[in-house]
């Protein structure tokens, strides 16, 4: 009888004061996972804030034009040529902005009916890029973009990450056949999936 009482007391006292090691491990893993997710979200937020958007580029160009027009007597004496020089200087420091005509491409067959995309882009090249090279490579650029779009499903492109990934793929493909220039960024001017 005393042995039974000892085991009952021993079992009864162990349960309230002991900790389940599996529970402790799960709580630690969960805490580490939440911290890792928070860290990656913060890094992604910093990256997205540092990316130059089309709105930023337009503000820079408008500020450059306003600075050229509001230069006082110098701009008035220079007439149109003074403003044009300021405009050219701002474009040269920013790099070559090259708009691509809007085009339509079929998307890969997903669930449901066939879908297509209508897209309009502006490509931003480095300062060293010559417009003549980009003009000569325009058929290759269009072919690379259409080929990539034909391989994409609509579900992939509807997400923000899918659009960013498409930009990176296009940049990589275009930079592979550029000789003197280098593509820095891509801006979606129009993006419609039907």
LOGUVO-174341 format. One record per residue (C-alpha): x, y, z; residue in one letter. Coordinates in steps of 0.25 Angstrom, whole numbers, m for minus. Layout:
BEGIN
REC      u      v      w  lonu
REC      X      Y      Z     a
...
***
This chain:
BEGIN
REC      u      v      w  lonu
REC      0      0      0     x
REC     11      9      3     x
REC     17      7    m11     x
REC      5     10    m18     x
REC      3     23    m10     x
REC     18     26    m14     x
REC     15     25    m29     x
REC      3     32    m28     x
REC      9     44    m21     x
REC     21     43    m30     x
REC     13     44    m42     x
REC      4     54    m37     x
REC     15     63    m33     x
REC     23     62    m46     x
REC     11     66    m55     x
REC      9     80    m50     x
REC     24     84    m48     x
REC     30     77    m60     x
REC     30     83    m74     x
REC     28     75    m87     x
REC     40     76    m95     x
REC     33     75   m108     x
REC     24     87   m105     x
REC     37     95   m101     x
REC     43     91   m114     x
REC     31     95   m122     x
REC     30    109   m116     x
REC     45    111   m119     x
REC     43    107   m133     x
REC     31    116   m135     x
REC     38    128   m129     x
REC     50    126   m138     x
REC     40    124   m150     x
REC     33    137   m147     x
REC     46    145   m145     x
REC     51    140   m158     x
REC     38    144   m165     x
REC     39    157   m159     x
REC     53    159   m163     x
REC     51    155   m178     x
REC     39    164   m178     x
REC     47    176   m173     x
REC     58    173   m184     x
REC     48    172   m195     x
REC     41    185   m190     x
REC     55    192   m191     x
REC     58    186   m204     x
REC     44    191   m210     x
REC     46    205   m204     x
REC     60    206   m211     x
REC     55    202   m225     x
REC     53    214   m235     x
REC     39    214   m240     x
REC     33    221   m252     x
REC     27    231   m243     x
REC     41    234   m237     x
REC     47    236   m251     x
REC     36    245   m256     x
REC     38    254   m244     x
REC     52    255   m246     x
REC     50    258   m261     x
REC     39    268   m257     x
REC     49    274   m246     x
REC     60    275   m257     x
REC     51    282   m267     x
REC     45    292   m256     x
REC     60    295   m252     x
REC     63    298   m266     x
REC     51    307   m268     x
REC     53    314   m255     x
REC     67    317   m256     x
REC     65    332   m257     x
REC     72    340   m267     x
REC     81    329   m272     x
REC     69    321   m277     x
REC     62    334   m282     x
REC     75    338   m290     x
REC     77    323   m295     x
REC     63    322   m300     x
REC     59    308   m304     x
REC     73    303   m305     x
REC     76    306   m291     x
REC     64    298   m286     x
REC     67    287   m296     x
REC     82    286   m291     x
REC     76    284   m277     x
REC     67    274   m281     x
REC     77    266   m289     x
REC     87    267   m277     x
REC     76    261   m268     x
REC     73    250   m278     x
REC     88    246   m279     x
REC     90    245   m264     x
REC     78    236   m263     x
REC     81    227   m274     x
REC     73    224   m287     x
REC     58    222   m285     x
REC     53    213   m297     x
REC     38    211   m298     x
REC     33    198   m304     x
REC     21    199   m313     x
REC      9    192   m306     x
REC      7    178   m311     x
REC     m2    166   m308     x
REC      3    152   m305     x
REC     m4    139   m302     x
REC     m2    133   m288     x
REC      1    118   m285     x
REC    m12    110   m284     x
REC    m17    109   m270     x
REC    m30    106   m263     x
REC    m42    111   m272     x
REC    m42    118   m285     x
REC    m30    123   m293     x
REC    m24    136   m287     x
REC    m15    147   m293     x
REC     m8    159   m288     x
REC     m7    173   m293     x
REC      6    180   m288     x
REC     13    193   m290     x
REC     27    195   m284     x
REC     38    205   m283     x
REC     52    200   m282     x
REC     63    208   m274     x
REC     77    206   m279     x
REC     90    211   m273     x
REC     96    224   m278     x
REC    106    217   m287     x
REC     96    210   m295     x
REC     94    215   m309     x
REC     80    217   m315     x
REC     85    212   m328     x
REC     88    198   m321     x
REC     75    197   m315     x
REC     68    201   m328     x
REC     76    190   m335     x
REC     72    180   m324     x
REC     57    183   m323     x
REC     53    171   m331     x
REC     61    162   m321     x
REC     55    170   m309     x
REC     41    168   m314     x
REC     43    153   m317     x
REC     50    150   m303     x
REC     38    157   m296     x
REC     27    150   m304     x
REC     34    136   m302     x
REC     34    139   m287     x
REC     20    143   m287     x
REC     15    131   m295     x
REC     21    122   m284     x
REC     14    129   m273     x
REC      1    125   m267     x
REC     m9    136   m263     x
REC     m9    132   m248     x
REC      6    135   m248     x
REC      5    149   m254     x
REC     m6    153   m245     x
REC      2    153   m233     x
REC     12    164   m229     x
REC     23    154   m228     x
REC     20    149   m242     x
REC     21    162   m248     x
REC     34    165   m241     x
REC     40    152   m245     x
REC     36    154   m260     x
REC     44    168   m259     x
REC     56    160   m254     x
REC     55    150   m265     x
REC     53    160   m276     x
REC     65    168   m271     x
REC     74    156   m271     x
REC     69    152   m285     x
REC     72    165   m291     x
REC     85    167   m284     x
REC     90    154   m290     x
REC     90    160   m304     x
REC     93    174   m302     x
REC    108    178   m305     x
REC    111    192   m300     x
REC     98    195   m292     x
REC     92    189   m280     x
REC     77    189   m276     x
REC     76    194   m262     x
REC     61    194   m259     x
REC     47    192   m266     x
REC     35    200   m263     x
REC     21    194   m266     x
REC     13    205   m273     x
REC      1    196   m276     x
REC     m2    182   m271     x
REC    m15    176   m274     x
REC    m19    161   m274     x
REC    m32    157   m282     x
***
